[in-house]
Amino acid sequence: MCNYIVFLPLCNHYPSQVWAAPGDESCPALRAQLARIYDPAEHLSPETIPFDLPERCMPCQENTRVVWTREYCSWDCRWRLEAQLTLEPNR
């Protein structure tokens, strides 16, 4: 089974990317599909990318781990949320 990691910032805004877990044993099917992208023989036309990930390898709750970071998703969130914490110290 493929394993994925989602880095979740302090503001709880979900990122637009899900990362494959490190390690060669994580998902051989994913590695094989990534290798196809760089193989010129696999390109049927310039408009298509050869990438067919099996359904069992797609990210889902069972194979995705959430890692909480100590950062915000953007400077806007940092300024907005830190201002709220300053104005509401009992929160």
N, C-alpha and C positions, 0 to 999 in steps of 0.2 A: 504494500500500500504506500502511496506517495504521502509525504509529510510536508506541511506548509506552516509558515509562521506569519502572523499578522502583528505588526508593531503598532500598538494603540497608544496615542499620546494622551497627556493629561486632560485635554479638552474633550476626549472621547469621540472626536471626529474620526470616522473610519478612513484609512488611506485608500487611495485608488489602486494600490498594488498589494499583491499577496506574494510573499517570497517563498521559494522552495527551500526546504530545510537543508542545511549543509550536509555534506557527506555523499560519497558515491553510491551508497546502498539505499539512499532515500527513495529514488524512483527511477529505475532503469528505463521505463517507457518514456518518461519526460526527457531524459538525457538523449534517448534515441531520436525523439522528435526535434529536439534542439539541434542535433547533428544534421538532420535532414535540411534544416533551413540554410545551412552553409554549403550544401552539396549542389553544385550547378546542374547536375544531371536530374535532380528532382524538380526543378522549376519548369512547369509546363508553359507558363506565360509570365510576362513581367508583372502582371497585376495580381498574381496569386502567390501566397506563401505556403509551402508544403508543411502543414502542421495539423495533425489529426490525433489529438490526445484522447485516449479511451475514457469513457464515462466514469469508470472506477478510479481514474486518476485525477478527476476534477476536485478542486478544493471544496470541502464541506465541513460541517461541525465535527465529524468524527476524526478527520485527519488534519485539522488546523489547530495550532496552538497560539494563544494570544499572549504576547509579551508586552507588558506595560512599560512605557518609557518614562523618563523624567522630563520630557520636553513637550512643547505644544506643537500643533500641526503647522502653525504659521506665526509670524510676528503679530498679526492682528489678534489672534486668539490669546497670545501671551499678554498683550496690553489690555485687552478687554477683561479677561478673567483675573489677572492680577489686580486690576483696578477694582473689580467687584470684591475681591478678598480684602483689599485695603479698606473699602467703605463698609464692609460687613465683617468685622474681626471675629465675631462669635460663630461664624459659619464653619 
